[in-house]
Amino acid sequence: MNSSETVHLNGAQIILKMLERHGVKHVFGLPGETTLGWYKEWREHSDIEYVLTRDERTASYAAEAYAKITGRPCVLEAPSPGVTHCTPGMTEAYLSSVPIIYFSSDIPINQDKKHGLTGIDQTALYHSISKESFVLTNAKEIPFLIRRAFRVATSGRPAPVHIRVPINIFHEEAEIDDLYAEPEYSQYPAHRPVADHSKIRAAIDILLAAKKPAIVSGQGGLISKASEVLLELAELVQIPVGTTTPGKGTIPENHPLALRVVGGRGGMAYSNNYVRDADTIFFVGTNTDSAATDHWKLYGDPKSKTFLHLDIAEAHIGNNYPVKIGMVGDARASLEYMVALVKAEHPNLDRPKVNLNPIKTTALNKVFNSNIEMPDGTVSPVKLSQALDEMLPANAIVTSEPGVSAIYPSALLTIKEAGRRYITNYSMGALGYSVPAALGAAYANDGPVISFTGDGSFGFVMGDMETIKRSGKNVTVILTRNDTFGWIRGEAILLDDVDEPWSTDFGAVDYIKLAEAFGFQTARITAEEQIKDVLGAALSHSGASFIEMMVPSQDKIVPFVPNWVQAAKAKNLPYFE
């Protein structure tokens, strides 16, 4: 139908048709009584694929990852009994500027005041972690509100939108004459405002005058798809580019100007030292949070250098560092204008060439060849990351989460082609992210997906191993196991100087048997020489694979965390930096 036709539909049908018109291909969720009216119409009238998970939290993280990889807002769905379970993924998406359209079904309006089962104020619950949270009160308003949801989610700083659907709305019928989508809001960013032109010119002057400038790109560079123009600017002016951990891959990490990751979660000593010694820092698409800045100590005395900041979110600019020039705008569009000005107004620009590859190679080889002796029964996570880096196909995606499972690949994997090939949840940092993120990434990408998880995190999401197996996707879960909440153990021993932390260790589990019960191809790495063969078998397997490897806890072998490394040096403990 065209937008001028009038049709008679019920609420469930209207929702489905509006999602189809916005190009939605997948919805992640879990069924409940309050959504049965939607499913009936879905089964009969729509080809949108419903990805059934075993936990609403899993669905929320999978939706967040799917939206990251596709560059399109992802639809999440949950019933009223599980409405609270989606808060982890929605919070991560909100803080990471990732658009999710979240439909939560509900008992009839005001039935919660009668203490109807599962009734809470869903709108109030999601108000603080959504860009907007609203209620469908009649079927006729559905097209308008869904258009608004996509528009709000994908414009400005992208973020989730929550839509509350009382059960009766699915059955309510209405005459609809505005059944159309606004196609530009089916992807993000929907609009690309260019920052103030005079400020861009001023920023160019500062960058050209700087003696040792550096660009630090957060995941805003990836969200904006600014990789190509960011690299063009870097090459024109010969400015090194570092990224935050969530921004990893904004430019190819083997490029001569790539510093790779900086900060407190995977930044190596050479890259952190480089930005500390820089006289000018140009922030692009980063909120300068604690993880990316080593608790705001990364750049030394902020009065000793000049800061420039470009971001779509005006609240981020100058929030933690005094900026000389603050620019509010889309990263890609603003950098395109910056490049055009540099070319037009400095046609004979001749900058000394910068090549960071030798110092990167030296730093990486120092780690790869360190041969630090591992505690009995453990295998080096460095060797695992090194082998995977050599074998990883170009179309692969790696997911990871806080803890030992993320720090090593964040530092050591080399993203050779720019783009979202490595995703983490370092905005909120909750456990249990990587496995459901791998599920979402697998539906968003044709290549293999590798999920780095720890046993602390894995305990949150074991049930959705069944979902991964059922999907038939090429997903390899790598469990780096140490039978402890290692990050907390490391913090307590290294920074709080306790001899034995309280309540961090847990009992051993035969994870191989568990994975086999779910139908995974399984392997256990017990020696360094097994790593390549085991990884090769997993990557070549078209279905679900599971690998377990015992690794030392963070207090035994200290990873790339600057304040931990300082403590390790003082305590004479082995460390990587």
C-alpha positions in Angstrom: 0.0 0.0 0.0 1.0 3.6 -0.4 0.9 6.1 2.5 -2.4 7.6 1.4 -4.4 4.3 1.5 -6.6 3.5 4.5 -6.5 0.0 5.9 -8.3 -1.7 8.8 -5.7 -3.5 11.0 -5.2 -4.5 14.6 -2.4 -3.2 16.8 -0.2 -6.3 16.3 -0.5 -6.0 12.5 0.3 -2.3 12.5 3.5 -2.8 14.6 4.7 -5.5 12.2 4.0 -3.5 9.1 5.8 -0.5 10.5 8.8 -2.6 11.4 8.9 -4.1 7.9 8.7 -0.6 6.4 11.7 0.4 8.5 13.7 -2.6 7.1 13.8 -4.7 10.2 15.0 -8.2 9.5 15.5 -9.6 13.1 14.0 -9.1 16.5 15.6 -10.5 19.6 13.4 -11.5 22.5 11.6 -14.0 24.7 7.9 -14.9 24.8 5.3 -14.2 27.5 1.6 -14.1 28.0 1.4 -10.4 27.4 2.7 -10.8 23.9 0.7 -13.8 22.6 -1.5 -11.5 20.6 1.5 -10.1 18.7 3.0 -13.5 18.0 -0.2 -14.8 16.4 -0.2 -12.1 13.8 3.6 -12.4 13.4 3.5 -16.1 12.6 0.8 -15.6 10.0 1.7 -12.3 8.4 5.4 -11.4 8.7 8.8 -12.7 7.5 10.7 -10.8 10.2 12.9 -13.4 11.9 12.3 -13.8 15.7 15.5 -14.8 17.5 14.3 -16.7 20.6 16.7 -16.4 23.5 16.6 -18.1 26.9 16.9 -14.9 28.9 15.8 -11.3 28.3 19.2 -10.0 29.3 20.8 -12.1 26.6 18.3 -10.7 24.1 19.2 -7.1 25.2 22.9 -7.6 24.8 22.4 -9.5 21.5 20.3 -6.5 20.2 23.0 -4.0 21.3 25.7 -6.0 19.4 23.5 -6.5 16.3 23.0 -2.7 16.1 26.7 -2.1 16.5 27.6 -4.4 13.7 24.8 -3.5 11.2 24.7 0.2 11.7 20.9 -0.1 12.0 18.7 0.2 15.0 17.8 -3.2 16.4 14.4 -4.3 17.8 14.3 -5.9 21.2 11.1 -7.5 22.7 10.2 -8.7 26.2 7.0 -9.5 28.1 6.0 -7.9 31.3 7.3 -10.6 33.7 10.8 -10.2 32.2 10.7 -6.5 31.6 13.4 -5.8 34.3 15.8 -8.3 32.8 16.5 -6.1 29.8 18.1 -3.3 31.8 21.7 -4.5 31.4 21.6 -4.3 27.6 19.6 -1.2 27.5 22.0 0.5 29.9 25.0 -0.5 27.9 23.3 0.7 24.7 22.3 4.0 26.3 25.9 4.7 27.5 27.4 3.4 24.2 25.2 5.5 22.0 23.6 2.5 20.3 20.0 2.6 19.0 17.6 -0.1 20.2 13.9 0.0 19.7 12.6 -1.9 22.8 9.0 -3.1 22.9 7.9 -4.3 26.3 4.4 -5.7 26.5 2.3 -5.1 29.6 -0.9 -5.8 31.4 -3.7 -3.3 30.7 -3.0 0.3 31.8 -3.7 0.9 35.5 -4.1 -2.8 36.3 -0.8 -2.5 38.1 -2.7 -0.3 40.6 -4.9 -3.3 41.4 -1.7 -5.3 41.9 -2.1 -7.2 38.7 0.6 -9.8 38.3 3.8 -8.5 36.5 2.5 -4.9 36.7 5.1 -2.1 37.4 5.6 1.4 36.0 7.7 0.3 33.0 7.9 3.8 31.6 9.5 5.1 34.8 11.8 2.2 34.9 13.3 2.8 31.5 13.1 6.6 31.5 16.7 7.0 32.8 18.3 4.6 30.3 16.3 5.5 27.2 16.3 8.6 25.0 12.5 8.4 25.3 10.1 6.0 27.0 6.4 6.1 26.0 3.2 4.1 26.1 1.0 3.0 23.2 -2.5 4.0 24.4 -4.4 3.3 21.2 -3.8 1.4 17.9 -4.3 4.5 15.7 -1.2 6.2 17.1 1.2 3.3 16.5 2.5 4.5 13.1 3.3 8.0 14.4 5.0 6.7 17.6 7.1 4.1 15.8 8.3 6.7 13.3 9.1 8.9 16.2 11.0 6.0 17.9 13.2 5.4 15.0 13.8 9.1 14.4 14.7 9.8 18.0 16.9 6.7 18.3 19.0 7.4 15.2 19.3 11.2 15.4 21.8 13.3 17.3 23.5 11.0 19.9 22.0 7.6 19.0 20.4 5.8 21.9 17.6 3.4 22.8 13.9 4.2 22.8 11.4 2.2 24.9 7.9 1.5 23.8 5.4 0.1 26.3 2.6 -1.9 24.8 -0.4 -2.9 26.9 -1.8 -6.3 26.0 -5.1 -4.9 24.7 -3.4 -2.8 22.1 -2.4 -5.9 20.1 -6.0 -6.7 19.6 -7.5 -3.2 19.2 -8.5 -2.4 15.6 -8.2 0.9 13.8 -8.5 2.6 10.4 -4.9 3.5 9.5 -4.1 6.0 6.8 -0.4 6.8 7.6 1.2 3.4 7.3 4.6 4.6 6.1 8.2 4.9 7.3 10.8 7.6 7.0 13.6 5.6 5.4 16.5 7.8 6.6 15.8 6.7 10.2 16.4 3.0 9.4 20.1 3.5 9.9 22.3 5.7 12.0 23.5 8.3 12.2 20.4 9.6 10.4 21.6 13.2 10.2 25.1 14.5 9.9 25.4 18.1 11.2 28.8 19.7 10.5 30.4 21.5 13.4 30.8 25.3 13.4 33.0 26.2 10.4 35.1 28.8 12.3 35.8 26.4 15.0 36.9 23.8 12.5 39.3 26.3 11.0 40.7 27.2 14.4 41.2 23.5 15.2 43.1 23.1 11.9 45.5 26.0 12.8 46.2 24.4 16.2 46.8 20.9 14.7 49.2 22.3 12.1 51.1 24.4 14.7 51.4 21.5 17.2 54.8 19.8 17.7 53.5 16.4 18.8 49.8 16.1 18.2 47.7 13.0 18.6 44.1 12.0 17.7 42.2 9.8 20.2 39.0 8.3 18.7 36.3 6.7 20.8 33.5 4.5 19.4 31.9 7.7 18.1 34.3 7.4 15.2 32.9 3.9 14.4 29.3 5.0 15.0 29.7 7.8 12.5 31.6 5.5 10.1 34.3 8.1 10.0 37.2 5.7 9.5 38.1 6.7 5.9 38.1 10.4 6.5 39.8 10.2 9.9 42.6 8.3 8.3 42.7 10.9 5.4 43.1 13.7 7.9 45.7 11.8 9.9 47.8 11.2 6.7 47.4 14.8 5.5 48.7 16.3 8.7 50.7 13.2 9.8 49.0 12.8 13.2 49.1 9.5 15.1 45.6 8.0 15.9 44.9 6.1 19.1 41.6 4.6 20.0 39.7 3.8 23.2 39.0 0.1 23.7 35.4 0.4 22.3 36.8 2.5 19.4 39.3 -0.3 18.5 39.5 -0.6 14.7 38.5 2.9 13.8 41.5 2.9 11.6 43.6 -0.2 10.6 45.9 -0.9 13.5 48.8 -1.9 11.3 48.8 1.5 9.6 52.0 3.6 10.3 49.9 6.3 12.1 48.0 3.9 14.3 48.8 4.0 18.0 46.3 1.3 18.6 44.4 1.2 22.0 45.2 3.8 24.7 43.9 4.0 28.2 43.4 1.8 31.2 41.7 -1.3 29.6 44.2 -2.6 27.0 46.4 0.4 26.3 50.1 -0.6 26.2 52.9 1.4 27.8 54.2 2.8 24.4 50.8 4.1 23.3 49.9 5.5 26.7 53.3 7.2 26.9 52.9 8.7 23.5 49.6 10.5 24.3 51.0 11.5 27.7 53.9 13.2 26.0 51.8 14.8 23.2 51.4 18.6 23.3 47.9 18.5 21.6 45.1 15.9 21.9 42.2 15.9 19.4 39.3 13.9 20.9 36.9 12.5 18.2 33.7 10.8 19.3 34.7 9.9 22.9 33.2 10.9 26.2 36.6 10.7 27.9 35.4 8.3 30.5 37.4 6.7 33.3 38.4 3.5 31.4 39.6 5.3 28.3 41.7 7.8 30.3 43.1 5.5 33.1 40.8 7.4 35.6 41.7 10.7 33.9 45.4 10.3 34.6 46.4 9.3 31.1 47.3 12.7 29.7 49.2 14.0 32.8 48.7 17.5 33.8 45.8 18.8 31.6 47.2 22.3 31.8 50.4 21.1 30.1 48.7 20.5 26.7 46.0 21.7 24.3 42.7 19.7 23.9 40.4 19.8 21.0 37.1 17.9 21.1 34.6 16.9 18.3 31.5 15.0 19.3 27.8 14.8 18.4 26.9 15.1 22.1 27.5 18.6 23.4 27.6 17.4 27.0 30.7 15.3 26.3 32.8 18.2 25.0 35.1 19.7 27.7 33.4 17.5 30.3 36.7 16.2 31.8 39.4 18.2 30.0 39.6 22.0 29.4 39.2 22.3 25.6 40.7 25.0 23.5 38.2 24.3 20.7 35.0 22.4 21.2 33.1 21.3 18.1 29.5 19.8 18.2 28.8 17.8 15.1 28.8 14.5 13.3 32.4 13.1 13.2 32.4 12.0 9.6 30.7 15.1 8.2 32.8 17.5 10.3 36.1 15.7 9.5 35.2 15.7 5.7 34.8 19.5 5.9 38.1 19.7 7.9 39.9 17.7 5.2 38.4 19.8 2.4 39.7 23.0 4.2 43.2 21.6 4.7 43.4 20.7 1.0 42.0 24.0 -0.2 43.9 26.3 2.2 47.1 24.4 2.6 47.7 22.9 -0.9 51.4 22.6 -0.5 51.3 21.0 2.9 54.5 19.0 3.5 54.6 17.3 6.9 57.4 15.1 8.2 56.4 11.4 7.9 55.5 9.6 11.0 55.9 5.8 11.2 54.9 4.1 14.4 55.1 0.6 13.1 58.7 0.0 14.4 57.8 1.0 18.0 54.5 -1.0 17.8 56.4 -4.1 16.5 59.0 -3.8 19.2 56.4 -3.4 22.0 54.3 -6.4 20.7 57.3 -8.6 20.2 58.5 -7.8 23.7 55.2 -9.2 25.0 55.0 -12.1 22.6 58.5 -13.2 23.3 58.5 -12.5 27.1 58.1 -16.1 28.0 56.9 -15.3 31.5 56.5 -18.6 33.3 52.9 -19.4 33.8 51.6 -20.9 37.1 51.2 -24.7 37.1 48.1 -25.8 35.1 47.7 -22.6 33.2 48.4 -21.4 29.6 49.4 -17.9 28.6 46.6 -15.8 27.4 49.2 -13.8 25.4 50.0 -16.9 23.3 46.2 -17.4 22.7 45.8 -13.8 21.4 49.0 -14.0 19.4 47.8 -17.2 17.6 44.3 -15.9 17.0 45.8 -12.7 15.6 47.7 -14.7 13.0 44.7 -16.9 12.1 41.7 -14.5 12.2 39.8 -14.1 8.9 39.2 -10.6 7.7 35.4 -11.1 8.0 35.5 -12.3 11.6 34.1 -10.5 14.6 35.5 -10.8 18.1 33.4 -10.1 21.2 34.9 -9.7 24.7 34.0 -8.4 28.1 35.6 -6.9 31.2 38.3 -9.1 32.8 41.2 -11.2 31.6 39.1 -12.3 28.6 39.1 -8.7 27.2 42.4 -7.1 28.3 44.7 -9.4 26.2 42.8 -9.3 22.9 42.1 -5.5 23.4 45.9 -4.9 23.5 47.2 -7.6 21.3 44.8 -8.4 18.4 45.4 -6.3 15.3 42.3 -5.1 13.5 43.7 -4.9 9.9 40.6 -3.5 8.2 38.8 -0.5 9.7 35.3 -1.1 11.1 33.4 -2.8 13.9 35.3 -6.0 14.1 35.9 -6.0 17.9 33.1 -5.2 20.3 33.2 -4.8 24.1 30.9 -3.4 26.8 33.3 -1.0 28.3 30.6 1.7 28.7 28.9 0.0 31.7 31.2 -3.0 32.0 28.8 -5.6 33.5 29.6 -9.3 33.3 27.8 -11.7 30.9 28.1 -9.6 27.7 30.4 -11.4 25.3 28.4 -14.6 24.7 25.1 -12.9 23.9 27.0 -10.2 21.9 28.4 -13.0 19.8 24.8 -14.2 19.1 23.8 -10.7 18.0 27.0 -10.3 15.9 26.4 -13.7 14.2 23.0 -12.6 12.9 24.6 -9.3 11.8 27.6 -10.7 10.0 28.4 -13.6 7.6 31.8 -14.4 8.9 32.9 -16.4 12.0 32.4 -14.9 15.5 34.8 -15.5 18.3 33.6 -14.8 21.9 36.2 -14.3 24.6 34.6 -14.9 28.0 35.7 -15.7 31.5 34.1 -18.2 33.8 32.8 -15.4 36.1 30.9 -14.0 33.1 30.0 -17.3 31.6 28.0 -18.2 34.7 25.5 -15.5 33.8 24.7 -16.8 30.3 25.1 -20.6 30.1 21.5 -21.1 29.2 21.9 -19.3 25.9 24.5 -21.8 24.7 21.4 -23.5 23.5 20.4 -20.4 21.5 23.8 -20.3 19.8 23.6 -24.0 19.0 20.1 -23.7 17.6 21.0 -20.7 15.5 23.4 -22.8 13.4 25.8 -19.9 13.3 29.6 -20.1 13.3 30.3 -19.0 16.8 33.3 -20.0 18.9 33.2 -19.4 22.6 36.6 -19.2 24.2 36.5 -19.6 27.9 39.6 -18.3 29.7 39.0 -20.0 33.0 40.6 -19.3 36.4 37.7 -20.2 38.8 37.5 -16.7 40.3 36.1 -13.2 39.7 39.6 -12.3 38.7 39.2 -8.6 38.2 37.9 -8.1 41.8 40.7 -10.4 43.0 43.3 -8.4 41.2 41.9 -5.1 42.5 41.9 -6.4 46.1 45.4 -7.9 46.1 47.2 -5.4 43.9 45.6 -2.1 45.0 44.0 -2.8 48.4 47.0 -4.9 49.6 44.9 -7.7 51.0 46.5 -11.1 51.3 43.4 -13.1 50.2 40.3 -11.3 48.9 36.9 -12.0 50.4 34.3 -13.8 48.3 35.9 -13.9 44.9 36.6 -17.6 44.3 34.1 -20.2 43.3 34.0 -24.0 42.6 35.3 -25.8 39.6 32.8 -26.8 36.8 33.4 -29.2 34.0 32.6 -26.7 31.3 33.5 -29.1 28.5 30.8 -31.5 29.6 28.4 -28.6 29.8 29.2 -27.4 26.3 28.9 -31.0 24.9 25.5 -31.2 26.5 24.4 -28.2 24.4 25.8 -29.9 21.3 29.0 -27.8 20.8 32.2 -29.1 19.3 34.6 -28.9 22.2 38.3 -28.8 23.0 40.5 -28.0 26.0 43.8 -26.3 25.6 46.3 -27.5 28.2 49.6 -26.6 26.5 50.8 -23.7 24.4 51.6 -26.0 21.4 47.9 -27.0 21.1 46.6 -23.5 20.6 46.9 -23.2 16.8 45.4 -26.6 16.0 42.5 -26.1 18.4 41.8 -22.6 17.1 42.1 -23.8 13.5 39.6 -26.6 14.1 37.1 -24.2 15.6 37.4 -21.5 12.9 36.9 -24.1 10.2 33.8 -25.6 11.9 30.6 -24.1 10.5 28.6 -24.5 13.7 29.1 -23.8 17.4 32.5 -24.5 19.0 33.7 -24.2 22.6 37.3 -24.0 23.8 38.4 -24.0 27.5 41.8 -22.8 28.6 43.0 -22.3 32.2 44.7 -19.0 32.6 46.3 -17.3 35.6 44.2 -14.9 37.6 45.1 -11.2 37.4 47.0 -11.1 40.6 49.3 -13.9 39.5 50.2 -12.5 36.0 49.3 -8.8 35.7 47.8 -7.7 32.4 47.8 -4.3 30.6 46.2 -2.1 33.3 48.4 0.8 34.2 47.8 1.1 37.9 48.0 -2.6 38.3 51.3 -2.7 36.5 52.7 0.0 38.9 51.6 -2.2 41.8 53.2 -5.3 40.2 56.5 -3.5 39.8 56.4 -2.5 43.5 55.5 -6.0 44.6 57.9 -7.7 42.2 55.1 -9.6 40.4 55.2 -10.6 36.7 53.4 -8.2 34.4 52.7 -7.2 30.8 52.8 -3.6 29.6 
